[in-house]
């Protein structure tokens, strides 16, 4: 029961923080949407900022686990893995969109206490992609270049996933140039170009 209550609070907080921002979301509004009292929120989380951190951490961990799961089925190819990760982002578009809104909110300026394990690269599953690149190009390619590859491909994947799932992305003119299949083709092509660039160094 405690687990359910905690998750209800996290779900409500994610929804409201993404809509109203950190400063614009009173704790009582979270309690009302979660159908709990304020005391229950105070019991599970020390304060509103800890709740915010836990929302982001929960979303991050969920996406990282999803990436880990699909990585086990795509262990031989950096290009195939990028396509599979893109599908994970599309499948979990609500989490991706809400967490991005929260991170971009001006009221959120503290990245130090989120408590994720993937700090070297940043994106959920970043280390998995980094390890895959290293496996394909070797350690003779400097670490900075391999990190650049991960950040570059994740930037495009997040951008396309967010646009495709947004109201703007549903417009017929936009769908012609940025639908799921076309975006998947673009992403895997870019992944191959990045891989070729690293191998040519």
C-alpha positions in Angstrom: 0.0 0.0 0.0 2.8 2.4 0.9 4.4 1.6 -2.5 1.2 2.4 -4.3 0.8 5.7 -2.4 4.4 6.7 -3.2 3.9 5.9 -6.9 0.6 7.9 -7.0 2.5 10.9 -5.6 5.3 10.5 -8.1 2.9 10.2 -11.0 0.9 13.3 -9.9 4.1 15.3 -9.3 5.5 14.4 -12.7 2.3 15.6 -14.3 2.1 18.8 -12.5 5.7 19.7 -12.5 5.8 19.3 -16.3 2.6 21.4 -16.7 3.2 24.2 -14.1 6.9 24.0 -13.3 8.5 23.5 -10.0 7.7 26.9 -8.5 4.2 26.9 -9.9 3.2 23.6 -8.3 2.0 23.8 -4.7 2.3 20.6 -2.7 -1.4 20.7 -2.0 -2.1 20.4 -5.7 0.1 17.3 -5.9 -1.8 15.8 -2.9 -5.1 16.6 -4.5 -4.2 14.9 -7.9 -2.7 11.9 -6.1 -5.7 11.6 -3.9 -3.6 11.7 -0.7 -3.2 14.2 2.1 -0.1 16.5 2.4 1.1 14.5 5.4 1.5 11.5 3.1 3.8 13.5 0.8 5.8 14.7 3.8 6.1 11.1 5.0 7.5 9.8 1.7 9.6 12.9 0.7 11.4 15.4 2.9 10.4 18.4 0.8 9.2 19.4 -2.6 12.7 19.5 -4.1 13.4 15.9 -3.0 10.1 14.9 -4.7 11.2 16.7 -7.9 14.6 14.9 -7.8 12.8 11.5 -7.2 10.5 12.2 -10.2 13.5 12.7 -12.5 15.5 9.9 -11.0 12.5 7.5 -11.4 12.1 8.5 -15.0 15.8 8.2 -15.7 16.0 4.7 -14.1 12.9 3.5 -16.0 14.4 4.6 -19.3 17.8 3.2 -18.4 16.3 -0.2 -17.6 14.3 -0.2 -20.9 17.5 0.6 -22.8 19.4 -2.2 -20.9 16.7 -4.7 -21.8 16.7 -4.0 -25.5 20.5 -3.8 -25.5 20.6 -7.5 -24.6 18.9 -8.2 -27.9 21.0 -5.8 -29.9 24.5 -6.6 -28.7 26.4 -6.6 -32.0 25.7 -3.3 -33.7 25.9 0.3 -32.6 23.7 1.3 -35.5 21.0 -1.3 -34.7 21.1 -0.3 -31.0 20.5 3.4 -31.8 17.4 2.4 -33.7 16.2 0.3 -30.8 16.8 3.0 -28.3 14.9 5.5 -30.5 11.9 3.1 -30.3 12.2 3.0 -26.5 12.0 6.8 -26.4 8.9 6.8 -28.6 7.3 4.0 -26.5 7.9 6.0 -23.3 7.1 9.4 -24.8 5.2 10.7 -21.8 8.1 10.1 -19.4 10.5 11.7 -21.9 8.4 14.7 -22.6 7.5 15.4 -18.9 11.1 15.0 -17.7 12.4 17.3 -20.5 9.8 19.9 -19.5 10.9 19.7 -15.9 14.6 19.9 -16.7 14.0 23.0 -18.9 11.9 24.7 -16.3 13.6 27.8 -15.0 12.7 26.8 -11.4 14.9 23.7 -11.7 18.5 24.6 -11.3 20.0 21.8 -9.2 21.3 18.8 -11.1 23.7 17.7 -8.4 21.2 15.6 -6.2 19.3 13.6 -8.8 21.5 10.6 -7.9 21.8 8.8 -11.3 24.5 6.3 -11.9 25.1 7.3 -15.6 26.9 10.6 -14.8 29.7 10.2 -17.3 27.5 10.6 -20.4 24.2 11.9 -19.2 21.4 10.3 -21.2 19.6 7.2 -19.9 21.5 4.3 -21.3 24.4 6.5 -22.3 27.0 4.2 -20.9 25.5 1.2 -22.8 25.9 3.1 -26.1 29.3 4.3 -25.1 30.4 0.7 -24.4 29.0 -0.4 -27.8 30.9 2.3 -29.6 34.1 1.3 -27.8 33.5 -2.3 -28.7 33.3 -1.4 -32.4 36.0 1.3 -32.7 38.3 0.3 -29.9 40.1 2.2 -27.2 42.6 3.8 -29.7 39.9 6.3 -30.4 40.1 8.9 -27.7 37.4 8.9 -25.0 36.3 12.5 -25.8 35.4 11.5 -29.4 33.5 8.4 -28.2 31.5 10.6 -25.7 30.8 13.1 -28.5 29.3 10.3 -30.5 26.9 9.3 -27.7 25.8 12.9 -27.0 25.4 13.6 -30.7 23.2 10.6 -31.4 21.1 11.0 -28.3 20.5 14.7 -29.1 18.9 13.8 -32.4 17.0 10.9 -31.0 15.4 13.0 -28.2 14.7 15.8 -30.6 12.9 13.6 -33.1 11.0 11.6 -30.5 9.7 14.8 -28.8 8.6 16.3 -32.1 6.9 13.2 -33.4 4.9 12.8 -30.2 4.0 16.5 -29.9 0.8 18.1 -31.4 3.1 19.9 -33.9 4.5 16.5 -35.0 1.0 15.4 -35.9 0.5 18.1 -38.5 0.4 16.5 -42.0 3.1 18.7 -43.4 5.4 17.8 -40.5 4.6 14.1 -40.6 5.8 14.0 -44.2 9.3 14.8 -43.2 9.4 13.6 -39.6 7.4 10.5 -39.1 8.6 7.4 -37.2 9.9 5.4 -40.2 11.7 8.4 -41.8 13.2 9.4 -38.4 14.4 5.9 -37.7 16.0 5.8 -41.1 17.7 9.2 -40.4 18.9 8.2 -37.0 20.5 4.9 -38.2 22.1 6.7 -41.1 23.5 9.3 -38.8 24.8 6.5 -36.4 26.6 4.9 -39.3 28.1 8.2 -40.4 29.3 8.8 -36.8 30.7 5.3 -36.6 32.5 5.8 -40.0 33.9 9.1 -38.8 35.4 7.5 -35.6 36.8 4.6 -37.5 38.6 6.9 -40.0 40.5 8.7 -37.2 
